Amino acid sequence: MTAQSVHFQTRPTPASLPFMKLLAISGSARAQSTNTALLQAVADLTPSNITIEVFAGIGDLPVFSPDREGDATPEIVRAFQQKIAAADGLIIASPEYVRTLPGGLKNAIDWLVSGEHVIGKPIALAHASHRGDDMLQTLRTVLSTISSNFNPGIFLRVPVMKQSPEAIADFMTQPANRQAAAKFLNDFAAFCRDSRAIKPSAMDL
Ligand SMILES: Cc1cc2nc3c(=O)[nH]c(=O)nc-3n(C[C@H](O)[C@H](O)[C@H](O)COP(=O)(O)O)c2cc1C
């Protein structure tokens, strides 16, 4: 099997792109997570103009409450929000739990909703399984609600469920999979660059 990079909107890959700093958020709190491993493998394949920080810390965030926003925001949440603010774009990869997104990922997203940084943030999805389409559908709805620049057409799906992080890293070095990851990254970097010119609209919740 090979990775699939799905593109509903075709976009030419530019010859050169400005420097991009991306944040890759895993929706799994599991140490041996296939989604975290996929994000790390993609991060290890980045071209020189892109850096990717993998964030695998959603399990450390406290449960969201509006009572803990503003001055009451916990320091660990502030640090997470600052990572979001500093990123040119977000890549999210998540498992499906009970046909939807894991509570930890939804909780992390809830901490972002009242802030302004995620409103126009470019976001793309990756996914480390051939299963999980109910979760993907719900996550697309959630992400298009929190950001005007979520792009469902830039999507990397890699069928590596139940594999070890080492096996996933190895799988992603195979030429076809490396090529799919490169196309995904190039397309997303181009989208992030183009999105810089787009003024985000206010969230309508
Ligand atoms: C609590 C729980 C619920 C799950 N529910 C589903 C499900 O509804 N559909 C599905 O396809 N897989 C389900 N799975 C399997 C995970 O989605 C799958 O193992 C995934 O690859 C794990 O991702 P990770 O390796 O990044 O942690 C569930 C796993 C757990 C632990």
The ligand as a Gaussian input file, in Angstrom:
#p B3LYP/6-31G(d) Opt

LIG

0 1
 C      -11.329000       4.212000      22.940000
 C      -11.096000       3.823000      21.505000
 C      -12.123000       3.936000      20.592000
 C      -11.924000       3.603000      19.254000
 N      -12.936000       3.750000      18.366000
 C      -12.737000       3.472000      17.049000
 C      -13.777000       3.677000      16.091000
 O      -14.862000       4.123000      16.418000
 N      -13.503000       3.404000      14.784000
 C      -12.275000       2.929000      14.381000
 O      -12.086000       2.706000      13.184000
 N      -11.278000       2.733000      15.274000
 C      -11.481000       3.005000      16.588000
 N      -10.463000       2.832000      17.480000
 C       -9.144000       2.407000      16.979000
 C       -8.203000       3.608000      16.746000
 O       -8.818000       4.613000      15.983000
 C       -6.971000       3.120000      15.988000
 O       -6.340000       2.116000      16.731000
 C       -6.009000       4.237000      15.659000
 O       -5.165000       3.783000      14.646000
 C       -5.199000       4.647000      16.866000
 O       -4.441000       5.771000      16.537000
 P       -3.046000       6.098000      17.276000
 O       -2.113000       4.952000      16.914000
 O       -2.574000       7.391000      16.692000
 O       -3.296000       6.167000      18.745000
 C      -10.649000       3.136000      18.818000
 C       -9.622000       3.018000      19.773000
 C       -9.832000       3.367000      21.080000
 C       -8.692000       3.248000      22.074000

